[in-house]
Every structure is written in C-alpha cells, then in structure tokens.
Amino acid sequence: MTPRETFHIEILGSEDEGEDRIRQRLSIRASGAESATERALLMFARARAPQRSGGPAEAVRVIDGAGTEVFHRTRFDESA
C-alpha cells in the first residue's frame, strides 16, 4: 500500500480582497505532491470559468500537512 499524505488546495481570489482571499479550500489525501498538484490544476481551471458572482480565481496553491507551500500558480503564469 502506498503511503498517503494530506494536502490542502486553496483557490485564491484577487489581492484586492485582502485577508479573505481564499475562495475555496479542499483537503485531500494523495500519494505525493505531484498528484495533489494535478488535482489543484483541475480545480483551478474550473474556478477560472465565468462565475455568477465575483470574478475568476487568480491563483491556486498546494500546502502540505506541515503547512509548507509546495506549489503555487497564478493566472498569469504559463501553463505547463
């Protein structure tokens, strides 16, 4: 059995929103940071679609169980 770690994915709004910039937060169990990053990118793509209220998401980040940011991408970064 593959060991699984806890990761937290956060979808962020614009910096103008101040401290309450986190629009969505999801905690997942994944086999590694790569799996969590793939899931985060899927969530980010959906969050950037036109919304009924508010603007599109500005960034996504993945935080490991220890609280260390292991991935961050903004809408201005090139897609890989």
N, C-alpha and C positions, 0 to 999 in steps of 0.2 A: 504494500500500500504506500502510495506517495504521500509524504508529509505535506500538510496544507497549512498555509499561513493566512492570517486575517489582514485584509487591506481595506482602506476606506477611499472611496472615489467621491470627489466633490466637484460639482458643476458650479462654476462661478459666474456671476453677473459682472457688470461693469464696475470699475473702481469708484465711480460716482455714487454707488450705493453704500459706500462706507463699510462699517463692520459687518453689516448683514448682507454681505455679498454672496454668501453660499445659497444657491437656489435649490440644489438637490444634493443629498448625501446618501451614499449607499455603502454598506459594509458587506464585503464578500469574503468567502474562503476560496483561495486559489493555490495552485501548486507552486507559483512563483510570481515575481514581479512582471514577467512578460505576459502571463495570462491575464493579470489584473490590468495591465496597460491596454491589451486588446479590448477588453470589456469597457474600459474607460473611453477609448476612442469611438466605440459604437454608441455609447451613451452621449458623448459629445456631439456626434453627427446628428443624432435625433434632437438634442437640445438646441441645436442651431437652426432647426426648421422654424418657419414663422409661427409665432405663438399668438394666442388670442389676447393675452395681457403681457406687457413688458417686452423688452427687446430680446434678441437671441443671446445665447450664452457666449461669454467672452473667453473663457478658459476652462480647462479641466486639470485636475491634479490627482495623483495617487499617493496615499500616505500608508506606510506600513504600520504594523501593530505597535511598533516602538515610537511612532509619531514622526518618523523621518520621511520627508517628501522624496519619493523615488521616481516620479515622473511628473512633468508639467508641460502643457502645451496651450498656447493661445490661438485665437482665430487668425492671427497674423503670421504664425509660423507656417513654414512649408509643410505640406503633408508628405509623409514618408512612405 
